[in-house]
């Protein structure tokens, strides 16, 4: 037992020292990422064995083999996909949540943690203009949030249609730029997509009305999904117009704001989100534009009791969690049961820094996108594809083929200048900046674009 205690003591010192060193990095290095599979498996082979290893030895393997193989999404040089930029406060408190091993499924087990999470959900709901009755929970990510919300939409449609729903596959209205998780969710829920052709890649009331007029029978529609910030281009759908049609037809109105939903906190963007207050359900990922560690998605319902009727799990061993006065059980609002209190790091960080700091950090990415668009338009061999709505900028290098974009991106990464993989726009390979980190500089942007000459 004494040896176990000594080992634990040394392990705590070593791991905390490593964590402290990582937390003090400013800026965070980009790192190279992908390593040859054969080399990795060879280096990691036999690390786990019957006999114990010294913690420092295992930590050394992590730091020398595993860590360098991971591209740092929280680096200001990470400009691909959708980056991350967790605050130091949120990273530190994520360690507290893990150390406490909080089982955040029920009021019985974690009332204080859940109450704190709910205050954060309240802040988000208020920014979105949702009523005081709105509520929900934190889930692992946008895919989990979309699945949970559309499961409720399906059950509400079944209730509305009654016997008419028997033997009939329900449909959900989506635009052509809806996130891939929406289509996957519909497959899992055995629903189909009514895909609306979207002019300028934006789902509008006019486009939806035209699709309704062209469809012989929309009586099987359960919901309509709008996106507030498409992943590829950061486009916000016509939330006001589409939401109005959804209400008129008694369809569930879901807003997928996994990436761009956090823009509701930026004063300069508020007009773009008019109509979000009509949503029956709304998601945003704090691990994206609210500067929280992976994995964290805020899932909010206008009428959370509807979600509770869909997701509450019935088992004799769970009866005890449904008898507390004023209970709020996160497990009742999504498809999950076991969950960590993943909203607490955001709660701590918001309280430490204040909402104004968050608003300014979001505005910083928006300004960077707009300034980059101006620079691209002033560069003769570059073309801006569209004015940025949020923090994503699409551009083309005149005369380049797909292989040229690939070589450019690979060289930038090899030199650890930036991680900025190309994307496709209407079938064409193009360049794409995804700005999120508030410390990404215009000097870096100029260096990246300078390599297109």
N, C-alpha and C positions, 0 to 999 in steps of 0.2 A: 504493500500500500504506500509506503514511504517513497518508493521509486516512482510510482504512478504520480504522486504529488509533485515530485521534483520534475518529472517530465512535463506535467501540465504547466508548472511555473515557468519553465524554460520556453515552452511552446507559446504561452501567452506573451512573454517578453518579445520573442522573435516575430510573431505574427503582428503584434501591435507596432513594432518597430518598422516592419515592412509597410504596414498600412499608413503609418505616419509619413514615411518617406514618399509614398505614392500621393498622399493628400497634399504634401508640400510642393509637389511638382507644379511649376507655373512658368510656361505653359506645359500641358501634358504632351509628351512626345507622341508622334503619329504611329511609329513602329511599322514594320514591313508587312505583317499579316501572313498570308498563306505560305506555308512551308511544304516541301515535298512530303507526301503521306508516308512513304517508306522511312524517311529520316525520323519523322515524329514517332511513329510506332516503334521504331528501333530504340529510340531514346527513352520511351515510356514503358517499353516491355520489361516485365519483371519488377517494376517499382512496387506493385502490390504483391505481397508474398505472405507466407504463413507467419513468419516472425516479424516483430515490430521493427520500424526504422526510426532513427532519430528525427524529430520534427524539423530540425535545421537542415538535415539532408534532404528531406522531402520538399521543404520550402525552397531550397536551392534549385531543385529540379524544376519547380514551378517558375521561379524567376529566370532561369537560364534557358528553359525549353518552351514552356507554355506561354508565359507572358509575351515574349518577343514575337510569337506567332499570331497575336491578336491585334488587329488594327484598333486603335483607340478612338472609339466613336465620340469621346468627349474632348478630343483635341480640336483646337480652333482651325486646324488644317484638314479636318474631316468634313468634306463638302459634298459627299455622295449620299444616296438614299435619303433618309431623314436622320440627321445627326442627333447627338445628345450632349447636354452640357449641365450635368447635375451640379448644384451648388455644394460647397464644402460642408455647409450645415446639413443638407439632406444626406450626403454620403456618410457623415459621422453618425447621424441618427439612424440611418439604415443599419449600421453596426449595432446600435443599441437594440433595435427591434429584433435583430438576429440573435444577439446575446440573451435576450429575455425569452426567446422561443415562444412568442405570443401566438396562441391559437385564436385567431380573430374571427371565429364564425358566429359567436353568440354573445348576447348581452350578459348572460350568466358567467361566461368565462373571461370577458374582456370589456366590461362596460365602459371604463374610462377611455380605453383605446378607441373603441367604436364611437363614443361621443366626440372625441377629438376629430376622428375622420369625418364624422357627420358635419362638424363645423366647417370643414374644408369644402365638402359637397355643397353646403349652404352658400358659401362665398361664390362658388362656381355657378350655382343655380341663380343667384341674385344677379351676377354679371350677364347671364343669359336672359334675364327677365322672366324666369319661370316662377310660378306661384309659391307661396310659403309652404304649401303642402308637398312640394316636390322633394324627392329623396331617392336614395339608391345605395350604391356601395362601390368599392374599388375592386376591380378584377385585374387579370394579368396583362391584358392588352386590348387593342381595338378589335381584334378578331373575336375575343371572348365577349366583349361588350356588344358587338353587333349580333352575335349569335343569341345572347341572352335577351336582348331587346326584341329581336324579330320573332323569337319563340313566344313572347308575350303577345306580339301583334297577331301571330297566327291564331292563338287561342281566343283573342278578342274577336277576330273575324269569324271563327267557328261559332261563337256565341251569337254574333250578330246575324249570321246567315241561317242558323238553326239547321233544320233538315235539308236545306238547299246545299249545305256543305258536304253532305254525305257522298262519298265516292268521287268527289271533285277535287282536283289539285288546285290549290290557291296560288295566286300570283302576287308578285311584288314589283312595283314600278321602280326602275333604276335608269340612270343615264348611262351613256356609253363609257364614261370615265369613272364609274363607281369602282370602289376598291375591290380587289380580287377576293377579299374575305367575304364580301356581300354575296357574291355568286356561290362561293363555297358554302356559306351559311344556308342559302336557299336549297342547295343540294342536300345538305344534312337534314334540313327540316322538311324535305319532300315538298318544296314549293318551286314554282317556276318564275323566271324573270320576264317581265314585260319591259323590254329594252326600248327606251325612247332615244331616237336619233337626236343628238344634242348639237345645235349650231354653236360653233366656237367652243365646243367641249363643255358647255355649261347647260345644265338642265334648267329650263325656263318654263313659266306657266304656258306660254304660247306653244312650245314644243310638246308639253304634256297634253294640252287641249287638242292639238292635232293628232296625237297618238290615240287619244280617247275616241275622237271622231272616226278614226280609221279602223278601230277595233269593233268587231261585231257584238261583243258582249264583255263588259268590264265588271260584271257582277261577281267575278271570282277574285277581284283584287282585294288583298288584305291590307296592304301598306304601300307607302311611297317613301323612298330613301333619297334624301338630299345629302350632298357632300359639302362640308364647309372647309375647303382646302384640299383639293385633290393631291395625291402623293406626287404625281409626275410633274404637275405644273402649278400647284397651289391655287387652283380656281375655286371660287365659292359659287355654289348654285344659287338660283333665284329662290331663296328661302321664303320670302314673303308671298310670292305668287304661287309657288307650288304648295306651300303650306295652306293657303286659302282654299285651293282646289281639294286638297286632302280633307279639310274640315267639311267642305260642302258635300263631299261624297261619303263621309264617315269612314275614311281610311286612316289607319294609324300613320302618323307622320314621324319618321325617324331621321335624325340628323347625325351623320357620321362625321365628327370633327376630330378624329384621332390625331391627325397632324395639325390642322389649322384651327381647330376649335378654340385653342388658347388665345387666339387673336382677339377674342372678345374683351380681353383685358387692356388692349392697346387703344387709346382714345382715337388715334388717327384711322383706325380700321372699323370703328363701331358701325358706320353706315353700311358696311358690307354684310353685316350680320342681321340686319333688320328682317324679322320674320322668324328668327330662331326661337322666340318666345312662344311660338305656336306648337313647338315640338311635343310629341307624346313621350319621346325618349331621345336622349342626347348623350353622346360620348365624346371625351377628349382624353388624350394620353399625356399625363403630366411628365412621363419619361421622355417626352419630346420637348414641347415648347413651354413647359412649366418647370424645367430644370430639376428633375427628380430622377433618382436611379431607376434602372430597369428592375422590375417590370411593374407598370402602374397605369391603369386606365380608370378614369372616373365615369361611371355609368349612372345616369340620372333619369328618373321617370317623373312625368307630370303628376301621375296618380300612382304612387308606389304600391298601393294596395292591390292593384291589378297584377303587378309583377309578383307580389307575394302569393297571390292565388295560383300563379303558374309555377313558381319555382320552389315553394316550401316542400321540403322532403318529409315524408311521413314514415316514422319508425319508432318503435317502443323506446329505444335508447335516446331518442331526440325529444321525447315528450317534455322532459324537464326544462328544456331551453325555451319553451313556449308558454311559460307560466309567470314570468317575471313582470312586475308592474313597469310600464313604460319601456318594455324591451324593444330593441331594434337589432335583428339578427341578419348580418350581411348575407348569410347563406340563403335567406329567403328571397333575395332579389336578383340572383343569377343562377346559372346552372351548376355552380360549384358547391362543395361542402367545406372541406378543409381549405383554409386560406391564411396567409400571413397578414398582419396589419400593415399592408403596403402603403396606406395613406398617411401613416404617421411621419415618415421623413418629409413629406410635403408640408404637413401641419407645422412641424418644427421650423422648417426653412421659411415658410411664409411668416410665421410669428417673429423669427429672428430678424429677417431683412425688411419685412413690410411689403404691402402690395405695390407701393409706388416703385420700388426697386424692380419688381417683376415687370411692371408696365414698361419701364424704361429699357429693360433687357430685351423685351419683345420688339419694342420700337427700334432698337439698335439693329436688329436683323432686317427689319423692314427698310430702314434707311440704307443699309448696305446693299440690299437688292436693287433699290431705286438708283443708287449711285453707280452700281455695276451696269445697269441697263443704259444709263447715260454714257458711260465709258465705251460700251460695246457699240452704240450707235455712232460714236465719234471715231471708231476705228474702221478704216476703209475695207479691210479684208474680213470683217465680221458683220453678222446680221443678227439683230434682236428678233426673236421669233414672235414674242408677244410681251406687252407690258406686264410686269409682275404684279399679281394681286397681293401676295404675302412675301415669303422669303425665298421663293424659287425663281431662278432666271434661266430661261432656255435661249440658246443661241446657236448659230451655225458658223462654221469657218468656210468661207466661199472656196469651192474647189476641192474640199476634202472628201475622201471616201471613208467608209467605216473603219478600214484598217488604219487610216491616219489618226482618227480619234482614239482608237485603241492604243496606238504607239505613243501618242501624246500623253494619255492618261497613265500609261505604264511607266513612262519616263519620269513623270511628276511624282509618282509613288515610289519608284526606285530611289529617287534622290531625296525622298521624304519631304518634298515641297508641299504636296497635298494629295489627298485621296479624293478624286473627282472623276468617277467612271462616267462614260457617256450614257445616253438613254436613246429611246426612239420617240419620234414625234411624227404622227401620220405616216409611219413606215420608214421614215428617214432617220439615220443616225445623226444625233446632234449633241452639243455640249450642254451640261446642266450644272448650275451652282445650286446647292441647297444650303441657304444661310440660316443658322439657328444660334450658333455660339456667339455671345455678345462681344467676345474678344477677337474674333476674326477681323483682320484689318484690310483696308483698301490697298495697302502696300502688297499684301499677299495676293489679292485679286489681280493687281497689275503684273505681278511676277508670273502668275498662271497664264493670263492672257498674252503676256509677252512671249510666251513659248509657242504661240500659234503663228507667229510671224514667219 
